[in-house]
Amino acid sequence: MASKENVFGEGILEGLEEALAWKRGKIGLETVNIDSMPAERIKKIRKLYSKSTKDFERRFGIPAATMNNWEQGRRKPDPAGRVLLKIIEESPEVAEKAARAA
């Protein structure tokens, strides 16, 4: 029976061999594309639940400056920001309750 250390070490070696094979172009690795949430969608979400970015900030806790940057395409939301916007889009009451409890 193999020890835990041997199994762990073999897993690391297998991962390193796979990384080298990918780097050398011998294999392809699975990729996942994540929707970057376009500025138009962000603005639409905000407008559904507030008249201004300041109102949105008071309700959901996302700073108005951040919303302005996202809405104008100067920056894209990070993964946590995208998740929060999606929650706001689908369950604004839940997001608002969580923002107030924080």
C-alpha positions as a Markdown table, in Angstrom:
| # | Residue | x | y | z |
|---|---|---|---|---|
| 1 | Met | 0.0 | 0.0 | 0.0 |
| 2 | Ala | 1.4 | 3.4 | -1.0 |
| 3 | Ser | 1.9 | 6.0 | 1.7 |
| 4 | Lys | 0.1 | 9.4 | 1.6 |
| 5 | Glu | 3.4 | 11.1 | 0.9 |
| 6 | Asn | 4.1 | 8.9 | -2.1 |
| 7 | Val | 0.6 | 9.5 | -3.6 |
| 8 | Phe | 1.0 | 13.2 | -3.0 |
| 9 | Gly | 4.4 | 13.3 | -4.6 |
| 10 | Glu | 3.2 | 11.3 | -7.6 |
| 11 | Gly | 0.4 | 13.8 | -8.0 |
| 12 | Ile | 2.8 | 16.7 | -8.0 |
| 13 | Leu | 5.1 | 15.0 | -10.6 |
| 14 | Glu | 2.1 | 14.2 | -12.8 |
| 15 | Gly | 1.0 | 17.9 | -12.7 |
| 16 | Leu | 4.5 | 19.1 | -13.5 |
| 17 | Glu | 4.8 | 16.7 | -16.4 |
| 18 | Glu | 1.4 | 17.9 | -17.7 |
| 19 | Ala | 2.5 | 21.6 | -17.4 |
| 20 | Leu | 5.7 | 20.9 | -19.3 |
| 21 | Ala | 3.8 | 19.1 | -22.0 |
| 22 | Trp | 1.4 | 22.0 | -22.4 |
| 23 | Lys | 4.3 | 24.5 | -22.4 |
| 24 | Arg | 6.0 | 22.5 | -25.2 |
| 25 | Gly | 2.7 | 22.4 | -27.2 |
| 26 | Lys | 2.2 | 18.7 | -26.9 |
| 27 | Ile | -1.2 | 18.9 | -25.2 |
| 28 | Gly | -4.0 | 21.4 | -24.9 |
| 29 | Leu | -5.6 | 22.1 | -21.6 |
| 30 | Glu | -9.3 | 22.8 | -20.9 |
| 31 | Thr | -10.2 | 26.5 | -20.6 |
| 32 | Val | -13.2 | 28.2 | -19.2 |
| 33 | Asn | -14.3 | 31.6 | -20.5 |
| 34 | Ile | -16.1 | 33.8 | -18.0 |
| 35 | Asp | -18.6 | 36.5 | -19.1 |
| 36 | Ser | -16.9 | 39.8 | -18.3 |
| 37 | Met | -20.3 | 41.5 | -17.8 |
| 38 | Pro | -20.4 | 44.3 | -20.3 |
| 39 | Ala | -20.8 | 47.9 | -19.1 |
| 40 | Glu | -24.3 | 48.2 | -20.7 |
| 41 | Arg | -25.5 | 45.3 | -18.5 |
| 42 | Ile | -24.0 | 46.8 | -15.4 |
| 43 | Lys | -25.8 | 50.1 | -16.1 |
| 44 | Lys | -29.0 | 48.3 | -16.8 |
| 45 | Ile | -28.8 | 46.5 | -13.4 |
| 46 | Arg | -28.1 | 49.7 | -11.6 |
| 47 | Lys | -31.0 | 51.5 | -13.3 |
| 48 | Leu | -33.4 | 48.8 | -12.3 |
| 49 | Tyr | -32.9 | 49.4 | -8.7 |
| 50 | Ser | -31.8 | 53.0 | -8.3 |
| 51 | Lys | -31.8 | 56.4 | -10.0 |
| 52 | Ser | -28.1 | 57.2 | -9.4 |
| 53 | Thr | -24.9 | 55.5 | -8.5 |
| 54 | Lys | -25.1 | 57.2 | -5.1 |
| 55 | Asp | -28.5 | 55.6 | -4.4 |
| 56 | Phe | -27.1 | 52.3 | -5.5 |
| 57 | Glu | -24.2 | 52.7 | -3.1 |
| 58 | Arg | -26.5 | 53.4 | -0.2 |
| 59 | Arg | -28.7 | 50.4 | -1.1 |
| 60 | Phe | -26.1 | 47.8 | -2.0 |
| 61 | Gly | -22.7 | 49.0 | -0.7 |
| 62 | Ile | -20.9 | 49.2 | -4.0 |
| 63 | Pro | -19.1 | 52.6 | -4.1 |
| 64 | Ala | -20.5 | 55.1 | -6.6 |
| 65 | Ala | -17.0 | 55.6 | -8.1 |
| 66 | Thr | -16.6 | 51.9 | -8.7 |
| 67 | Met | -20.0 | 51.8 | -10.4 |
| 68 | Asn | -19.1 | 54.7 | -12.6 |
| 69 | Asn | -15.9 | 53.0 | -13.6 |
| 70 | Trp | -17.7 | 49.8 | -14.4 |
| 71 | Glu | -20.6 | 51.5 | -16.3 |
| 72 | Gln | -18.2 | 53.6 | -18.4 |
| 73 | Gly | -16.0 | 50.7 | -19.2 |
| 74 | Arg | -12.9 | 52.1 | -17.6 |
| 75 | Arg | -12.7 | 49.0 | -15.4 |
| 76 | Lys | -14.3 | 45.6 | -15.4 |
| 77 | Pro | -15.7 | 44.0 | -12.2 |
| 78 | Asp | -13.6 | 41.4 | -10.6 |
| 79 | Pro | -15.1 | 37.9 | -10.1 |
| 80 | Ala | -16.6 | 38.9 | -6.7 |
| 81 | Gly | -18.1 | 42.1 | -8.2 |
| 82 | Arg | -19.7 | 40.1 | -11.0 |
| 83 | Val | -21.2 | 37.7 | -8.5 |
| 84 | Leu | -22.6 | 40.5 | -6.4 |
| 85 | Leu | -24.1 | 42.2 | -9.5 |
| 86 | Lys | -25.6 | 38.9 | -10.5 |
| 87 | Ile | -27.1 | 38.5 | -7.0 |
| 88 | Ile | -28.5 | 42.0 | -7.2 |
| 89 | Glu | -29.9 | 41.3 | -10.6 |
| 90 | Glu | -31.7 | 38.2 | -9.5 |
| 91 | Ser | -32.5 | 38.8 | -5.8 |
| 92 | Pro | -32.1 | 42.5 | -4.9 |
| 93 | Glu | -33.8 | 42.1 | -1.5 |
| 94 | Val | -31.2 | 39.4 | -0.5 |
| 95 | Ala | -28.3 | 41.6 | -1.6 |
| 96 | Glu | -29.7 | 44.7 | 0.2 |
| 97 | Lys | -30.3 | 42.7 | 3.4 |
| 98 | Ala | -26.7 | 41.3 | 3.3 |
| 99 | Ala | -25.3 | 44.8 | 2.6 |
| 100 | Arg | -27.1 | 46.2 | 5.6 |
| 101 | Ala | -26.0 | 43.4 | 7.9 |
| 102 | Ala | -22.3 | 43.8 | 7.0 |
